[in-house]
């Protein structure tokens, strides 16, 4: 038996609570992991935004595909589904905060961290992350005991606001959005530009290892090439081999890193170290608005200290109502640590770019 994390946003938590509680669903990008999950395995349920453990499911089927609305009233994106038996399902006030003493000091991915650390969030960045047997058994026992004894963990006013519905209706169905709070901008201290360049170089090296050609803005070439030396002269492009109008090309040329294969963009990366997060998202939004049929994977890469701001900005209403679809579904957050971890893999040349989905966080599922 194995344990996996099942993430619920406040919106999907309420939708599941109102259902017959017999099906749990996941996005299409979780299909590869879902194929390894079997009846008898268990989901440990976690509510994002509140950072609380709220349930235990026992899986009673292999995964199947179904788009009948359960978690959204229309165009439900959680189509990778399992039949489950709900063993524990707690009200928000009874959910166990991850930073509570009975949790924090007992889980392998938090017990060695300070309470104000955010490095543990990588463990809950996407559904179907596999828990260690020790962590899974502990959380199952903890939640089962809580369901019987119901110790209260009162919600703060800020947490109560997070439970309010954050869904708008569009021509394509319901979309989850967020209204970001004020941004605490990082200082433009010395070394900022260097770290930005180091991440650009790391992304270029990873892409090269996976067989992509690389685009960098021409103004960044010299700085990046001091860190990354491509093995072949043809890897770093001098001109974009793309057949778009001049406005689209000028937009694309300014994106920090592109991975290109067969004259098509596969992945686009904006590195946001000290500039406004909003500027990188606007550049991605411009590209998607100019070419709404262009299906690429976009990523905002930023330090862990900016994670919350990136994820909030992605869900702004202005990005949710784009013709090409909600930004939060096509653009994800990648931390500097995730890029460094991936860059350290010895078998990069045998991997494909789908491995990035194991590191990416999407705003509609993220804990912030």
C-alpha positions as CSV (number, residue, x, y, z in Angstrom):
1,X,0.0,0.0,0.0
2,X,1.2,3.5,-0.9
3,X,0.2,7.0,0.2
4,X,-0.3,10.0,-2.0
5,X,-1.2,13.6,-1.4
6,X,-4.6,14.8,-2.7
7,X,-4.8,18.6,-2.9
8,X,-8.0,20.5,-2.5
9,X,-8.4,24.2,-3.0
10,X,-11.2,25.8,-0.9
11,X,-13.4,25.7,-4.0
12,X,-12.8,22.0,-4.8
13,X,-13.1,21.2,-1.1
14,X,-16.6,22.7,-1.0
15,X,-17.5,20.9,-4.3
16,X,-16.4,17.5,-3.0
17,X,-18.2,18.1,0.3
18,X,-21.4,18.7,-1.6
19,X,-21.0,15.5,-3.8
20,X,-21.5,11.9,-2.8
21,X,-17.8,11.9,-1.8
22,X,-17.1,8.8,-3.9
23,X,-14.8,10.2,-6.6
24,X,-11.6,12.2,-6.4
25,X,-10.3,14.0,-9.5
26,X,-7.0,15.3,-10.9
27,X,-5.8,17.3,-13.8
28,X,-4.7,15.7,-17.1
29,X,-1.0,16.4,-16.2
30,X,-1.2,13.9,-13.4
31,X,-2.1,11.0,-15.7
32,X,1.4,9.5,-15.7
33,X,1.5,9.3,-12.0
34,X,-2.1,8.1,-11.7
35,X,-1.3,5.1,-13.9
36,X,0.9,3.7,-11.0
37,X,-1.8,4.1,-8.3
38,X,-3.8,1.0,-7.5
39,X,-6.9,0.0,-5.4
40,X,-5.9,-0.2,-1.8
41,X,-3.6,2.8,-1.9
42,X,-4.6,5.8,0.0
43,X,-4.9,9.6,-0.5
44,X,-4.1,11.9,2.3
45,X,-6.1,15.1,1.7
46,X,-4.7,18.6,2.1
47,X,-6.5,21.9,1.7
48,X,-4.4,24.6,0.1
49,X,-4.7,28.3,1.2
50,X,-5.4,27.0,4.7
51,X,-2.5,24.6,4.8
52,X,-4.5,21.9,6.6
53,X,-4.8,18.2,6.4
54,X,-8.5,17.4,6.0
55,X,-9.1,13.8,5.0
56,X,-8.2,10.2,4.2
57,X,-9.5,8.3,1.1
58,X,-9.0,4.6,0.3
59,X,-8.8,4.1,-3.4
60,X,-11.2,1.5,-4.9
61,X,-10.4,1.6,-8.6
62,X,-7.8,2.2,-11.2
63,X,-7.9,5.7,-12.7
64,X,-10.5,6.5,-15.4
65,X,-11.3,9.5,-17.6
66,X,-14.6,11.3,-16.9
67,X,-15.4,15.0,-17.5
68,X,-18.9,15.0,-15.9
69,X,-18.8,18.2,-13.7
70,X,-18.1,17.5,-10.0
71,X,-15.4,20.0,-8.9
72,X,-16.4,22.8,-11.3
73,X,-20.0,23.4,-12.6
74,X,-18.8,23.3,-16.2
75,X,-15.6,22.4,-18.0
76,X,-14.4,20.5,-15.0
77,X,-10.6,20.2,-15.5
78,X,-10.3,17.3,-12.9
79,X,-10.9,14.5,-15.4
80,X,-8.3,11.9,-14.2
81,X,-10.5,10.2,-11.6
82,X,-10.5,7.4,-9.0
83,X,-13.4,5.9,-7.1
84,X,-12.7,6.3,-3.4
85,X,-14.0,5.4,0.0
86,X,-13.9,8.4,2.3
87,X,-12.5,7.3,5.6
88,X,-12.0,10.8,7.1
89,X,-13.4,14.2,5.9
90,X,-13.0,17.1,8.3
91,X,-14.6,20.5,8.5
92,X,-12.1,23.3,7.9
93,X,-12.0,24.2,11.7
94,X,-11.1,20.6,12.4
95,X,-8.4,20.3,9.7
96,X,-5.0,19.9,11.2
97,X,-2.6,22.8,10.3
98,X,0.7,21.6,8.9
99,X,2.5,24.0,11.3
100,X,0.8,22.6,14.4
101,X,3.1,20.8,16.9
102,X,1.6,17.4,16.3
103,X,2.3,17.7,12.6
104,X,5.4,19.8,12.1
105,X,7.8,17.8,14.3
106,X,6.7,14.4,13.1
107,X,6.8,14.7,9.3
108,X,10.1,14.0,7.4
109,X,9.8,17.1,5.2
110,X,9.1,19.6,8.0
111,X,10.7,18.5,11.2
112,X,14.1,19.8,10.4
113,X,12.8,23.2,9.3
114,X,12.0,26.4,11.1
115,X,8.3,27.2,11.4
116,X,8.6,30.2,9.1
117,X,10.3,28.3,6.4
118,X,8.5,27.7,3.0
119,X,10.8,25.0,1.7
120,X,8.4,22.3,2.7
121,X,5.9,23.6,0.1
122,X,7.6,21.6,-2.6
123,X,6.1,18.5,-1.1
124,X,2.6,19.9,-1.6
125,X,3.1,21.7,-4.9
126,X,1.0,19.2,-6.9
127,X,-1.5,16.4,-6.3
128,X,-0.3,12.8,-6.3
129,X,3.1,13.5,-4.7
130,X,4.0,10.2,-3.0
131,X,4.5,10.3,0.7
132,X,6.9,8.1,2.6
133,X,5.3,5.1,4.3
134,X,6.3,6.7,7.7
135,X,4.6,10.0,6.8
136,X,1.6,8.4,5.3
137,X,0.9,6.1,8.3
138,X,1.4,9.0,10.7
139,X,-1.0,11.3,8.9
140,X,-3.6,8.6,8.5
141,X,-3.5,7.8,12.2
142,X,-3.5,11.5,13.2
143,X,-6.5,12.3,11.0
144,X,-8.4,9.2,12.1
145,X,-7.9,10.1,15.7
146,X,-9.0,13.7,14.9
147,X,-12.2,12.5,13.3
148,X,-13.1,10.8,16.5
149,X,-12.0,13.4,19.0
150,X,-12.4,16.6,17.0
151,X,-9.9,19.0,18.5
152,X,-10.7,22.5,17.2
153,X,-8.2,24.7,15.3
154,X,-10.2,28.0,14.9
155,X,-9.9,29.9,11.7
156,X,-8.4,33.3,11.7
157,X,-10.2,36.2,9.9
158,X,-7.7,35.9,7.1
159,X,-8.3,32.2,6.7
160,X,-12.1,32.7,6.7
161,X,-11.7,35.0,3.8
162,X,-9.8,32.4,1.9
163,X,-12.8,30.1,2.2
164,X,-15.0,32.6,0.3
165,X,-15.7,31.5,-3.3
166,X,-13.1,32.9,-5.7
167,X,-14.7,31.7,-8.9
168,X,-15.9,33.7,-11.9
169,X,-18.1,32.7,-14.8
170,X,-16.7,33.0,-18.3
171,X,-17.8,31.9,-21.7
172,X,-15.9,28.7,-21.2
173,X,-17.2,27.9,-17.7
174,X,-16.1,28.6,-14.2
175,X,-12.5,29.9,-13.5
176,X,-10.8,30.2,-10.1
177,X,-9.2,33.6,-9.6
178,X,-7.4,35.5,-6.8
179,X,-7.0,39.2,-6.0
180,X,-3.4,39.6,-4.9
181,X,-2.4,41.7,-1.9
182,X,0.3,44.3,-2.0
183,X,3.7,43.2,-3.2
184,X,6.8,43.5,-1.1
185,X,9.4,44.0,-3.8
186,X,12.9,42.6,-3.2
187,X,15.7,45.1,-3.1
188,X,18.0,45.6,-6.1
189,X,21.0,44.6,-4.1
190,X,24.3,43.7,-5.7
191,X,24.4,40.1,-7.0
192,X,20.7,40.2,-8.2
193,X,21.6,40.4,-11.9
194,X,24.2,37.6,-11.4
195,X,21.7,35.2,-9.9
196,X,19.2,36.0,-12.6
197,X,21.9,35.1,-15.2
198,X,22.8,31.9,-13.4
199,X,19.2,30.7,-13.6
200,X,19.0,31.6,-17.3
201,X,22.2,29.6,-17.8
202,X,20.9,26.6,-15.8
203,X,17.7,26.6,-17.9
204,X,19.7,26.8,-21.1
205,X,21.9,23.9,-20.0
206,X,18.9,21.7,-19.0
207,X,17.2,22.4,-22.3
208,X,20.4,21.6,-24.3
209,X,20.8,18.3,-22.4
210,X,17.2,17.4,-23.4
211,X,18.0,18.1,-27.1
212,X,16.4,21.5,-27.5
213,X,17.8,24.5,-29.2
214,X,17.9,27.6,-27.0
215,X,16.8,31.2,-27.4
216,X,18.1,34.0,-25.2
217,X,17.5,37.7,-25.7
218,X,20.5,39.0,-27.7
219,X,21.4,41.4,-24.9
220,X,21.8,38.5,-22.5
221,X,24.1,36.3,-24.6
222,X,27.4,37.6,-23.3
223,X,26.5,37.3,-19.6
224,X,25.0,33.8,-20.0
225,X,27.8,32.5,-22.1
226,X,30.3,33.3,-19.3
227,X,28.5,30.5,-17.3
228,X,27.1,28.1,-19.9
229,X,29.0,27.0,-22.9
230,X,26.9,25.1,-25.4
231,X,28.5,21.9,-26.8
232,X,27.4,22.8,-30.4
233,X,27.4,26.1,-32.2
234,X,23.9,25.4,-33.4
235,X,22.4,25.1,-29.9
236,X,22.1,28.8,-29.1
237,X,20.0,30.5,-31.8
238,X,21.0,33.9,-33.3
239,X,17.6,34.3,-35.0
240,X,14.2,32.8,-34.2
241,X,13.1,30.3,-36.9
242,X,9.5,31.3,-36.4
243,X,7.0,32.5,-38.9
244,X,5.1,35.2,-37.0
245,X,4.3,38.8,-37.5
246,X,6.8,41.4,-36.3
247,X,4.9,42.3,-33.2
248,X,4.7,38.7,-32.0
249,X,8.4,38.2,-32.8
250,X,9.4,41.3,-30.8
251,X,7.4,39.9,-27.9
252,X,9.0,36.4,-28.1
253,X,12.5,37.8,-28.5
254,X,12.3,39.4,-25.0
255,X,11.4,36.2,-23.1
256,X,14.3,35.1,-20.9
257,X,14.7,31.5,-22.2
258,X,13.0,29.5,-24.9
259,X,13.3,25.8,-25.6
260,X,12.8,25.2,-29.3
261,X,12.4,22.0,-31.3
262,X,11.6,21.7,-35.0
263,X,11.1,25.4,-35.4
264,X,8.4,25.4,-32.6
265,X,8.5,26.7,-29.1
266,X,8.0,23.9,-26.5
267,X,8.7,25.8,-23.3
268,X,9.0,29.5,-22.4
269,X,10.6,30.8,-19.1
270,X,10.5,34.2,-17.5
271,X,13.0,34.6,-14.7
272,X,11.7,37.1,-12.1
273,X,14.4,37.9,-9.6
274,X,14.0,41.5,-8.7
275,X,11.6,43.0,-11.3
276,X,7.8,43.0,-10.8
277,X,6.3,39.6,-11.1
278,X,3.6,41.2,-13.1
279,X,6.0,42.2,-15.9
280,X,6.9,38.6,-16.7
281,X,3.3,37.5,-16.7
282,X,2.3,40.3,-19.0
283,X,4.9,39.2,-21.5
284,X,3.5,35.7,-21.4
285,X,0.0,37.1,-21.7
286,X,1.0,39.3,-24.6
287,X,2.3,36.2,-26.4
288,X,-0.8,34.1,-25.8
289,X,-3.1,37.0,-26.8
290,X,-1.2,37.6,-30.0
291,X,-1.2,33.9,-30.8
292,X,-4.1,32.3,-29.0
293,X,-3.7,29.0,-30.9
294,X,0.0,28.7,-29.8
295,X,0.1,25.8,-27.4
296,X,3.3,26.2,-25.3
297,X,4.1,25.5,-21.7
298,X,5.0,28.8,-19.9
299,X,6.8,29.1,-16.6
300,X,7.6,31.9,-14.2
301,X,10.9,31.1,-12.4
302,X,11.5,32.9,-9.2
303,X,13.0,32.5,-5.7
304,X,10.9,30.7,-3.1
305,X,10.5,34.1,-1.3
306,X,8.4,35.3,-4.3
307,X,6.4,32.1,-4.7
308,X,3.2,33.3,-3.1
309,X,3.2,36.5,-5.2
310,X,3.8,34.7,-8.5
311,X,0.9,32.3,-7.8
312,X,-1.5,35.1,-6.8
313,X,-0.7,37.1,-9.8
314,X,-1.3,34.2,-12.2
315,X,-4.9,34.0,-11.0
316,X,-5.8,37.7,-11.5
317,X,-9.1,38.1,-13.3
318,X,-7.3,39.9,-16.2
319,X,-5.3,36.7,-16.8
320,X,-8.3,34.4,-16.2
321,X,-10.4,35.8,-19.1
322,X,-7.9,35.5,-21.9
323,X,-9.1,34.2,-25.2
324,X,-6.5,31.5,-25.2
325,X,-7.7,30.3,-21.8
326,X,-6.9,31.1,-18.2
327,X,-3.2,31.9,-17.6
328,X,-3.3,29.8,-14.4
329,X,-3.9,26.6,-16.5
330,X,-1.1,27.2,-19.1
331,X,1.6,29.0,-16.9
332,X,3.2,27.5,-13.8
333,X,5.7,28.5,-11.2
334,X,9.1,27.0,-10.9
335,X,11.4,27.8,-7.9
336,X,15.1,28.4,-8.2
337,X,15.6,25.4,-6.0
338,X,13.6,23.2,-8.4
339,X,15.8,24.3,-11.4
340,X,19.0,23.7,-9.4
341,X,17.7,20.2,-8.4
342,X,16.7,19.3,-11.9
343,X,20.0,20.7,-13.3
344,X,21.9,18.3,-10.9
345,X,20.2,15.2,-12.4
346,X,22.8,12.9,-14.0
347,X,20.5,11.5,-16.6
348,X,19.1,14.7,-18.1
349,X,20.0,13.6,-21.7
350,X,17.6,10.6,-21.2
351,X,14.8,12.7,-19.9
352,X,12.2,14.7,-21.8
353,X,10.7,18.1,-20.9
354,X,7.6,16.5,-19.2
355,X,9.8,16.0,-16.1
356,X,9.2,19.7,-15.5
357,X,5.6,18.9,-14.5
358,X,7.0,17.1,-11.4
359,X,8.5,20.4,-10.3
360,X,5.9,22.9,-11.4
361,X,3.2,24.5,-9.3
362,X,-0.1,25.7,-10.8
363,X,-2.0,28.5,-9.0
364,X,-5.3,26.6,-8.9
365,X,-3.7,23.8,-6.8
366,X,-1.0,25.6,-4.9
367,X,-0.8,26.3,-1.2
368,X,-0.3,30.0,-0.7
